[in-house]
Amino acid sequence: MTAAAALGAARSAVGRLLGMAVTLLVTSFLVFSSLYLAPGDPAGFLVKGRSPSPQELATIRQQYGFDDPFPVRYWHWLQGVLHGDLGRSYLFHQSVAEVLASRLPATLLLVEVSTLMIAVVGIGAGIVGALRRGTRTGSAVLLLVTVGAAVPSFVAAIVLRSLFGVNLGWFPTIGNGTGVLDRLHHVVLPAIALSVTFMALVTRVTRSAMLDELRREHVEVALSRGLPRRTVIRRHVLRNALGPIVTVGGLLVSGMLVSTAIVETAFGMSGIGSLLVQCVDQLDFQVVQAIVLLVVAAFVVVNTLVDLVHPLIDPRVGTAGGAR
C-alpha cells in the first residue's frame, strides 16, 4: 500500500469514527426527547393508579429534575450515561444499569447463537445454491430461501414451540435455563425462530454475490488454465464475494436486537427484548430510553466496524475510494 493510499484509508477511518460519534450524540438527544414527546406530565407516570396531591407532584418533579430547563435535563442525563448512570427504574426500584445487566446475558447468548446459525447455514446454503445453480439442489435452496424470507419470527416461534417443544418434547419452550448446557438447550428454538428470516436473506445475498464473481473474466481464465475448481472458488470467488456478505450480515445482526422482543416474549425468556415490552406496557420510560439507546448504539457501532473492515476484505473498495 502506498503512502497516499494509507493516508486516504486513515482519513476515511477517522471520518467514519467521527460520523459514528455524531450519530450517537444525535440519537441520544432524540431518545431523551421521546419521554417529553409523550402526552401528559412525566411526573404523572410515576404515580399512575393514584391521585397525588399537588405537593407530591411538586416533590417528584424536583426529585427527578423535571422543573429544570430541557437542555439542563438533557446535559445531566448525558453526563450520567457517559458515566454508566442510566437513571433509576420506576418499575423495579433499582438502577437501570442493574436491570439491564441482569437481562443482557440472555439476549447476548440468543444473538450469538443466532449469528452462528446465520453464518453457517446462510453462507453455506448460498454457496451451495450458487455452485449448484440449475440443479434440483439449487432449486431447493431457492425454494427454502423464498419460504424462509416470508416467515415472520413470531410464526416461526409458534411452529417450533408446537412441534419440537410440545409434541416431540425435544426442547424446553419457556425460560432461560440454568448452567451452560441448560442455557444452550433452552436457546436453540428461540435462536432458530430469530434467525430464520435472516438466514434466508444471507443465503440470497451469498448466492447472488457468488454468481456475480463466477461470471468474472479472471475466474473463467483461471479455470481455463486448468487450476482446480475448488482452489479458484476459495481464492477468487468466495474471497471477493465476502464484501457484500459481511456488509449485509452486519446490518442484519445489529438489527436482530430489535427482533428479540418478539422471540423472547414468545419463549418466556428474561432478556432485553421482553424487558422492553414489559417496560413499554408499564410506562417505565427510563428503562425504555436505555434499551433504545443501547440498540441504536449497537447498530451504529456494528455498521461502522463493517465499513472499516470491508476494505480489508475487498481491497478494491479502498482502491476505488482512493481514486475518487
N, C-alpha and C positions, 0 to 999 in steps of 0.2 A: 504494500500500500504506500502510495506516495505521500509526501508531507502535505500537499494540498488536499488530498482525499482524506487524510487523517484529521486535518483541521476542519474540513467540512463535516465529517462524522461527529466530531466533538461539538461543533456548533449546533448540529441537529439534535444531539442528545441533550445539551443544555436547554435548547429551546423547548423540547418536549417536556423536560422536567419542570421548567418554569410554567409551561401551559398546564401541567398537572396541578401545580400549586395554586394557580389562579382558579382553575376549575373547582378544586376542593374548597377554596375560600368562598367562591360564589355559591357553591352548593350548601355550605354551612349556613350562609345568610338566608337562603331560601328555606332550608329545613327549619331554622329557628323561627322564621316569619310565619311558618304554617300554623303554629299554635295560635297566633293572633289573627289569622285569617278566618278561623272557625267562628261561627256565630256564638254570641254570648260572652259572658265575663269569664276569663280564665280562672279566676278565683272560685267561681261557681262550680267548676268541675271538681274541685277538691272537697266540696261539701254536698255532692249530689245525693239526693234522697233526704236531705234535711232542709230546714228553713232557718238559716243562720240569721242572727241579728246583724245590723249594720256594723256594730263594733267588732263582731267576729270576722266579717268580711274585710274590714279595715286592717285587722291584725294579720290576716292571711296575706293580704296584698303587701303589707310591709315586710312580712317574713320572707316572702318569695320575690320581693323586689318588683312587684307589678306596678308600683307607683312611680318607679324610675322612668326616665325617658327611654324610648325604644333603643336608640344607639347605645346607651349605657348598659341596658339589659343584655343586648347582643354582645357587647365587648366583654362583660363579666362572664357570660356563658362561654364565649370563645376561649377566654383565658382558662376557664375551668376544663374545657375539652382538651386543650393543649397540655394540661397537667394531669389528665386522666380523670377529672371530676366531671361526670356527665349528668350530675344532678341527683335528685332523690325520687324514687318511685312512689307515687301516690298510692298504688295498689298493694305493693309488697312491703312498704315502710322500711326500705333499705336502699342503699346507694344503687344507682342504675348500673354502675360498673360491676358490682357484686352480682346483680341479677343476670347480666349478660355473661359474666364469667361462669355462672352455674349452668347456663344453657348452651353456650358456644361449642363445647367439645362435641356434643351430639350432632350439631349441624355440620361442623367441620368433618367429622367422620363420614357423614352422609354424602357430603360434597366430594370428599376424597375418593370414596368407593365408586361414586357415580362417574367421576372424572376418569378413573381407571377403566371402567366399563366402556366409556365413550371412546377412549384412546385405543383400547384393544379391539373391541368389536367394531366400532365405527370405521377406524382406519383400515382394519383388516378386511372388513366387508367391502369397503370402497376399492381396495387394491384388487380383490378377487373379482369384483364387478367390472373393473376396467380390463383386467387381463383375460377375462372370460366373456368379453362382450360378444353378443350374437349367439351364445350357447344357452342351454337351459339353466345353467348355474347363474349366468349373468342376468337372465330374465327373472330368476327367483330373487336375486339381490334387488333388482329394480322394484319388484312387487313388494318385498318386505320394506323397502325404503318408503314407498308410497303409503303403505298401511301404517308404518311407524310414525311418519310425519303427521298423519291425520288423527292419531290417538292422543287426546289430552291426558295430562298426568293424573287427573282425578279418575278418569275412566280406567286407566291402567292400574291405578291403586285398587279400585273396586274389583276388577277382574282377578288381579294377583291375590288379593286377600281371600276372595271366594274360592279360587281354585287351589292354590298352594297352601293357604293358611287354614281355611275352614274344612274344605272337602278332603284334601290329602294330608293335612296336618304336618307338612314338612317344615314350615317356618312359623314363628310366632307372628301375630298380627297386631300387637299393641305393645307399647313401652319401648324403653331404651336398652334394657338388659343390664346385667352386672358382670364385670370381668371382661377381659379382652375378647375371648372366643364367643361369649354370650352376646356381647355388643355386636360383633360381626355377624352373628347368626340373626340378630334382630334387624340389622340394617340391610340385609340382602334384598328383600322385597321392596322397601322404600327406595333403595338405590336404583333398582330396575325401573320402578314406576317413574322416578325422577328423570332417568336418562334415556328413556325410550325415544322420545321426540328428538332429543339432542343427538343420539346415536344415528338416527335416520338422516339428520341434516349433515353431520360429519361424513357419513358414508357417501352422500350425494356430492359433497364438495370434493372429497378424496377421489371419487371416481372421475369427476369432471376434470380435476387437475391432472390426474394420471393420463387420461385420454389426450389432453392437450399436449403433454410432454411426449407421449408416444408418437405424436404426429410431427415432432420436431425433426428437422433435417439431419441434425447431428446424431440423433438416435438411429435413424434409418441408415446413415453412413456407418455407424459403429456396428450395427447388425450385419450390414452387407460385407463388412471386412472380416466377419467370422468370429467376433467377440461373443462369448457366451451370453445368452439372453438374460440369464439371471444376473450376471455382472452388470450388464447395461441397465437393467431395470433398477438395480440397487444404487449404482453410482451416478447415473444420469437422469433417470426418470423420477424415482421416488425422492431423491435428494432435492431436485428442482421443484417438485410438487409440494414440498413441505411448507413453503412460504404461505400460500393461501390456506392450507390446512391449519397451520398454527394460528394464523390471524383469526379465522372463523372459530377455531376451538377456544381461543382466549375470550372472544365475545360470548360464546355460549357458556363456558364455565363460570365466568363472572356473573352472567345473568341467572345462573342456577340458584343463587341465593334467594331470588325473588320467588321462584317456584317451590322452594322448600316449605313455604307457608301452607300450600295445599297438601303436599305429601305428608308432612309432619302431623297435620291435623287429621288426615285420613288414617294414619297408623298410630295415633296417640303418642307421638314422640314429644319429649320435652326439649325442644330446640328453639332456635331463634325464630324460625318461621311460625310455629304455633304460639310462641310468646307474642309475636307481632299481632296475630289475630286476637288473642286474648286482651291485649292492652288497647287495641283499637276499640274493641267492644266495651271495655271498662273505662275508656277515655283517659288512660294513663299516658298523657302526651309526652312526658319526659322520656319514657322508655321508647315510645314510638319514634320520637325525634332521634334518639341514639341509634336505633336499629336502621332507620332510613339513612342516616349519615354513614353508618358502617357499611351498608350495602352499596351506596353510591361510591364511597371511598374505595371499596374493593374493586368495583367495576372500573373506576378511573385508573387505579394503580395497575391492575392486571393488563388493561389495554395499553397503558404507557409502556409497560415491560415488553409486551408483544411487539410494539412499534420499535423498541430498541433492539430486540433480539432478531427481528425479521431480516435486517440487512446482514446479520451474521450468518443466518441460514441460507439466504439467497443474495450473494454479493451483487447481483445485477440490480437490486433495488438501490443499494448505496451508490453504485456507479451511475444509475440514472439520475438519482438525486444530486450527485456532484456535478453532472453535466448540466442540469438545469441551473 
